[in-house]
């Protein structure tokens, strides 16, 4: 099976690829795996690749940001567990692709 995501050599390479339209095959694969329906739309550009599909968001983080991902997941889980009375994004799935 061919790769859905480019190999990222370093932060500079990631920056060069970030704005390009090469993430859609991976987004479509993930949407299909999780039963998400709707036209994928690229989200506001931040530090990571984000697409909205229907009512869900797909975030793709390169392996060089693995600590960022762990921190974000832990933060969302902590806030959700505290039941703070505000809407908190629910993590439907996380894992690796390619």
N, C-alpha and C positions, 0 to 999 in steps of 0.2 A: 504494500500500500504506500502511496506517495505521501509526503508530508503535507499537512494542511497549513502549517505555520513556518515562517522562515527561521533559520537558525540565527540567533542573535549573538554576535561576537563580543560586544561590549556596549557601554552606554552610548557612545558616539554612533555606532552602527544602528542601535535602537532608534536614536533620534532621527537618523536618515530615513528609516523605514516607517516611522510612526505615522506621518501624514499621508502615506500612500494607501491606495485602495487595494490592499492585498489580504485583508483580514476576513473578508466575507465568506470564503469557503469554510473556514473554521467556525465562524458564527453560525452558518447554516447547518453544519454538522452538529454543533452543540444544541441548537434549537430543536433539531430533529430528535436527538437523543432524549431530550427532556420534554417533548411534546409541546413546545412553544409554537404558537401560530401568529403570523403577522409578518409584515414587511420589515426586515431589519433596517434600522436607521441609526447611523453613527451618532453617538452622543457628543456632548460638549467636550472639546479636547482638554484633557487634563494630563496626568502623568501616565495613564494607562489606556488601553484600547477598550472602549465601552460602546456597546450597541443596545438599543431598545428593540425588543421583539415582543409584540403584543403588550402585555402588562408587566413584562419582566425585563431585567437588564442582564446582559452578558458582559462580564469583565474579563479581559484577557491580560494576564500579567506575564511578562517574560521571566524565565528562570532567574535572571540576575536580580529580580525584585522579590525573591521568595520570602525574605524577611518582612517586606511591606505587606505581602499577602497574609502571612501568619498574624501580623499585628492587626490588620484590618478585620480578619475573621474573629480574632479574640475580642476585639473591641465591640463588634456587633453582637457577638454572643453574650458578652458581659452586660451591655446595655439592655438587650432583649430580656435577659434573665432578671434584671432589676425592675422590669415592668414600670418604666418611668412615665407612662401615660401619653407618650407621643408615638407617632408612627415610626417604626424602625424597619429598615429593609430586612426581609427574611432571606436567609441563605438557603436556596433550594438544593444546591449541589456545589461541590468544589472538587478539584482533582487536576490531573495532568492530561494534556492532549499532545500527541506525538511523543 
